[in-house]
Amino acid sequence: MSYRAPIVSKFENPPPGESEIIAEIRDRIERQLERDLRAAQKKDPKALMLRDQHAKHHGCVEATFEIRTDIPKAYQQGIFQPGRKYQAWIRFSNGGPMRQDDRKADGRGMAIKVMGVPGKKLLEGIFTESLYSREEKDAQDFILLNHPVHFVPDLKTYSVFTRLTHRRSLLLSSMFFLSWPRLAAIVWNILKKKMYNPLHVTYHSMTPYLLGQDQAVKFSAVPVSVDDGLPIPDTPGPRSSRDYLREAMARSLDPASGRAARFDLRAHVRKDENLPIEDPTVLWPEEGAPKLSLATITIEPQEFQSEERIRFSEALSFSPWHTVPEHQPLGGINRARLAIYQSISELRHKTNKMPAIDPAARASS
């Protein structure tokens, strides 16, 4: 399958041959997933195909996504209509392709699926033949990581990265990072971070998005206190278990003794036109992209470790292209995600004989 992303000409200028590069990356990733599955099934015939990234989740939790009432008129775009309230699912995860020990260095993810969002979605008319896009017709996704910038600047570099790393070879991976020391420094900064509780860390979109038709933003989700709205530090806690991040979430959200967790969803509005759209390795400083609070995400105490919830989490698929047009993803990395995320999701679901699901049907009333 070959899907071409719509272009916002004010912000984007794709290079020639981009679609061919994206197809190469997609095919390379799919072949690696198939190799990984064959290797896993030699040890366990019942092993399933994992996600290419974020294979291990810490918890998939229900949340409310409430739009603030004090958003300036110019930023009341898309889903950010003052006072609107949505149900959401949030999947917290490690960033890597293997379900490794939480104590090992890794990026950490927060994927948000906002449900019941009205209006036409960008995927409508693109994936008309796709079984696994039907359940997303009312969804708006946000894909976040615990670092503000991506580690690849463009798709040509990403293609080299996948060619050298998707064989799971330490030697080939080292060759890539020795050739791009600036990118190696970004990866090092991601991996050296210690996390003690997924609910106490700030997450970032890394890549830009529209807010309306004329504004580009990046998003972040900042943990804040339920009582006073102040930022919550990620203070040291026990790291004695390979699943200590899930265990920390379970303690925080224990229905018997836990408290609600809250995040402030913010847009970093691009005021400085020199801040790049196409290169997500460049940090947008606050003086050029001031922060604007748009929504409050609240996660009430709950049980999320049941087998049913784990199966549900595995069945969920996230994509920044599950969105209304007012929040269209921008830049080459996001354009690649359109085809790659969809194709990998379909491959994983079909290989695992995993049926399409309706996330809204699983939410509490």
C-alpha positions in Angstrom: 0.0 0.0 0.0 1.2 3.5 -0.8 -0.4 6.5 0.9 0.6 10.1 0.2 0.2 12.7 2.9 -1.6 15.9 2.1 0.7 18.9 2.1 0.3 22.3 3.8 2.2 24.5 1.4 2.6 27.3 3.9 4.8 25.1 6.1 5.9 22.1 4.1 8.1 21.6 1.0 8.7 17.8 0.5 11.9 16.9 -1.4 11.7 15.0 -4.7 11.5 11.2 -4.3 10.1 11.4 -0.7 7.4 8.8 -1.3 10.0 6.3 -2.6 12.1 6.8 0.5 9.1 6.3 2.8 8.2 3.1 0.9 11.7 1.8 1.5 11.6 2.5 5.2 8.2 0.9 5.5 9.2 -2.2 3.7 12.4 -2.5 5.7 10.5 -2.2 9.0 8.0 -4.8 8.0 10.7 -7.3 7.0 12.4 -6.8 10.4 9.1 -7.4 12.2 8.7 -10.6 10.3 12.2 -11.7 11.2 11.7 -10.8 14.8 8.5 -12.9 14.9 10.2 -16.0 13.3 13.0 -15.7 15.9 10.5 -15.4 18.8 8.4 -18.3 17.6 11.4 -20.6 17.7 11.4 -20.1 21.4 7.6 -19.8 21.9 5.3 -21.0 19.0 2.6 -18.8 20.4 4.6 -15.6 20.3 2.9 -12.6 18.6 4.3 -9.9 16.4 5.2 -6.8 18.4 5.0 -3.2 17.6 8.0 -1.8 15.8 8.4 0.8 18.6 6.8 1.1 22.1 6.4 -2.7 22.3 6.1 -2.8 26.1 3.4 -0.9 27.8 3.2 0.0 31.5 -0.5 0.6 31.5 -3.4 1.6 29.4 -5.7 3.8 31.4 -9.0 5.7 31.0 -8.9 9.4 31.3 -11.0 12.6 30.7 -9.7 15.2 28.3 -11.3 18.5 29.2 -10.8 21.7 27.1 -10.0 24.8 29.1 -12.5 27.6 29.1 -9.9 30.5 28.9 -8.4 29.7 25.5 -7.9 32.9 23.4 -10.3 33.0 20.4 -7.5 32.6 17.9 -6.6 29.2 19.3 -10.1 27.8 19.6 -9.4 25.4 16.8 -10.4 21.8 16.0 -11.1 19.8 19.2 -10.0 22.8 21.4 -13.5 24.3 21.9 -13.8 25.8 25.4 -15.5 23.6 27.9 -15.7 20.5 25.7 -15.1 17.2 27.6 -14.0 13.9 26.1 -13.2 10.4 27.2 -9.8 9.1 26.3 -7.5 6.2 26.5 -3.8 6.7 27.3 -1.1 4.1 26.8 2.2 4.6 28.7 5.1 2.6 27.3 8.8 2.1 26.8 10.1 3.3 23.5 12.0 0.3 22.2 11.0 -2.6 19.9 11.5 -5.2 22.6 9.8 -5.8 25.9 12.9 -5.2 27.9 13.5 -4.6 31.6 12.3 -1.1 32.7 15.7 -0.6 34.3 17.4 -0.5 30.9 17.9 2.8 29.2 15.0 3.7 26.9 12.7 6.5 25.8 9.2 6.5 27.4 6.0 7.2 25.6 2.5 8.6 26.2 0.0 7.9 23.5 -3.4 9.6 23.9 -6.6 8.6 22.0 -9.4 11.1 22.5 -12.8 9.6 21.6 -16.0 11.0 20.4 -14.4 13.8 18.4 -16.9 15.2 15.8 -16.2 16.2 12.3 -14.4 14.8 9.2 -11.0 13.1 9.8 -7.9 13.3 7.6 -7.9 9.5 7.2 -11.3 9.5 5.6 -10.9 8.9 1.9 -7.3 7.8 2.3 -7.7 4.4 3.9 -11.0 3.5 2.4 -9.9 -0.2 1.9 -8.5 -0.4 5.5 -10.3 -2.5 8.1 -8.3 -1.1 10.9 -9.0 2.6 10.2 -12.8 2.2 10.7 -12.7 2.2 14.5 -10.8 5.5 14.4 -13.5 7.6 12.6 -14.2 9.5 15.9 -10.7 9.5 17.3 -8.0 12.2 17.8 -4.5 10.9 18.7 -1.5 12.6 20.3 1.8 10.8 20.1 4.3 12.0 22.8 7.8 11.0 24.1 9.7 12.2 27.3 12.1 14.3 25.2 11.4 17.5 23.3 13.2 16.7 20.0 13.5 13.8 17.6 16.8 12.2 16.8 16.6 12.1 13.0 16.4 15.4 11.0 14.9 14.1 7.7 13.8 11.0 5.9 17.1 10.4 4.1 18.8 10.1 7.4 15.9 8.0 8.8 16.4 5.6 5.8 20.0 5.2 6.7 19.2 4.6 10.3 16.6 1.9 9.5 19.0 0.2 7.1 21.7 0.0 9.8 19.7 -0.7 12.9 16.8 -2.9 11.9 19.1 -5.9 11.8 19.4 -5.5 15.6 23.2 -5.3 15.2 25.1 -3.3 17.8 28.0 -2.9 15.4 25.8 -1.5 12.6 23.9 0.8 15.0 27.3 2.1 16.3 28.3 2.9 12.7 25.3 5.1 12.3 25.9 7.1 15.5 29.6 7.5 14.9 28.7 9.0 11.5 26.2 11.5 13.1 27.6 12.5 16.5 24.9 15.3 16.9 22.2 12.7 16.6 24.1 10.4 18.9 24.1 13.1 21.5 20.3 13.4 21.2 19.8 9.7 21.7 22.2 9.7 24.7 20.1 12.5 26.3 17.0 10.4 25.8 18.5 7.2 27.1 20.3 8.7 30.2 17.0 10.0 31.7 15.8 8.1 34.7 12.1 7.8 35.2 10.5 6.7 38.4 6.8 7.0 37.6 5.2 7.5 34.1 2.6 9.7 35.7 5.2 12.2 36.9 7.1 13.0 33.7 6.6 15.6 30.9 6.0 14.3 27.4 6.5 16.1 24.0 5.2 15.6 20.5 8.7 16.4 19.1 7.2 17.0 15.7 4.9 20.0 14.7 1.2 20.1 13.9 -1.4 22.6 12.7 -3.6 24.5 15.1 -6.2 25.8 12.8 -5.0 26.6 9.3 -2.3 29.3 9.9 -0.5 28.2 13.1 2.1 25.6 13.7 2.5 24.1 17.2 4.2 21.4 19.1 2.4 19.8 22.0 3.5 18.8 25.5 1.8 17.1 28.4 3.0 18.3 31.8 2.1 16.5 35.1 0.5 18.8 37.6 -0.9 18.6 41.1 -4.6 17.9 41.4 -4.7 20.4 44.3 -2.8 23.4 43.1 -1.9 22.8 39.4 1.9 23.0 40.1 4.4 20.8 38.2 5.1 17.4 39.8 8.8 16.4 40.0 9.7 12.8 39.2 11.3 12.0 42.5 13.3 8.8 43.1 11.4 5.6 43.9 12.1 1.9 43.9 13.6 0.4 40.8 14.1 -3.2 42.0 11.7 -4.8 39.5 11.9 -5.2 35.7 8.3 -3.9 35.6 8.8 -1.1 38.2 7.2 1.6 36.0 3.9 -0.4 35.8 4.1 -1.0 39.5 4.6 2.7 40.2 1.6 3.5 38.1 -0.4 0.9 40.0 0.5 2.3 43.4 -0.4 5.9 42.3 -3.8 4.8 40.8 -4.7 2.2 43.4 -8.5 2.5 43.7 -8.2 2.0 47.5 -5.6 4.6 48.3 -4.5 6.4 45.1 -5.2 9.9 43.9 -6.1 11.2 40.4 -3.2 12.0 38.2 -3.4 15.2 36.0 -1.6 16.5 33.0 -1.7 20.0 31.5 -1.8 19.7 27.7 0.1 22.6 26.2 0.7 24.0 22.7 4.1 25.6 21.9 2.9 28.1 19.4 5.5 28.9 16.6 5.9 32.7 16.6 9.4 32.7 15.2 9.1 31.8 11.5 12.8 30.7 11.5 12.0 27.7 13.7 12.1 24.7 11.4 9.1 22.6 10.5 11.0 19.9 8.6 13.8 19.3 11.1 12.4 17.9 14.4 15.9 17.7 15.9 15.9 21.4 16.5 14.4 22.6 19.8 11.8 25.3 19.7 12.8 27.7 22.6 10.0 29.3 24.6 10.9 32.8 23.4 10.1 31.7 19.8 7.3 29.3 20.7 5.4 30.4 23.9 3.4 27.9 25.8 -0.4 27.9 25.8 -2.5 25.6 28.1 -5.3 24.0 26.1 -6.7 21.0 28.0 -6.6 19.2 31.3 -6.1 15.4 31.3 -7.4 13.6 34.4 -6.7 10.0 35.2 -8.8 8.8 38.1 -7.7 5.8 40.3 -8.5 2.6 38.5 -7.5 -1.0 38.0 -5.6 -1.4 34.7 -3.7 -4.7 35.0 -6.4 -7.2 34.1 -5.8 -9.6 31.2 -8.7 -8.0 29.4 -7.2 -4.5 29.6 -3.8 -5.8 28.5 -5.3 -7.4 25.4 -7.2 -4.2 24.7 -4.0 -2.2 25.0 -2.3 -4.5 22.5 -5.1 -4.1 20.0 -5.0 -0.3 20.1 -3.3 1.5 17.3 -2.1 5.1 17.5 -1.2 7.5 14.7 -0.9 11.3 14.5 -3.0 11.0 11.4 -6.0 10.0 13.5 -7.0 13.7 13.6 -9.3 16.4 12.4 -7.7 18.6 9.6 -7.2 21.5 12.0 -4.4 19.4 13.7 -2.8 18.0 10.7 0.8 16.6 11.3 3.6 18.6 9.7 7.1 17.8 8.4 8.8 14.8 6.8 8.8 12.5 9.8 5.1 13.0 10.2 4.5 12.5 6.5 6.3 9.2 6.8 4.2 8.1 9.7 1.1 8.2 7.6 2.0 5.2 5.5 4.4 3.5 8.0 2.1 3.5 11.0 -0.9 2.3 9.1 0.9 -0.4 7.2 2.6 -1.8 10.3 -0.7 -1.7 12.3 -2.4 -3.7 9.6 0.5 -6.2 9.4 0.5 -6.7 13.1 -3.2 -7.1 13.4 -3.5 -9.5 10.5 -0.5 -11.6 11.6 -1.8 -11.8 15.2 -5.4 -12.4 14.0 -6.3 -9.5 16.1 -9.8 -8.1 15.3 -10.5 -4.4 14.8 -11.9 -2.8 18.0 -14.0 0.2 19.0 -12.1 2.0 21.7 -15.2 4.1 22.6 -17.2 0.9 23.4 -14.7 0.0 26.1 -14.8 3.3 27.9 -16.8 3.8 31.1 -20.0 5.9 30.8 
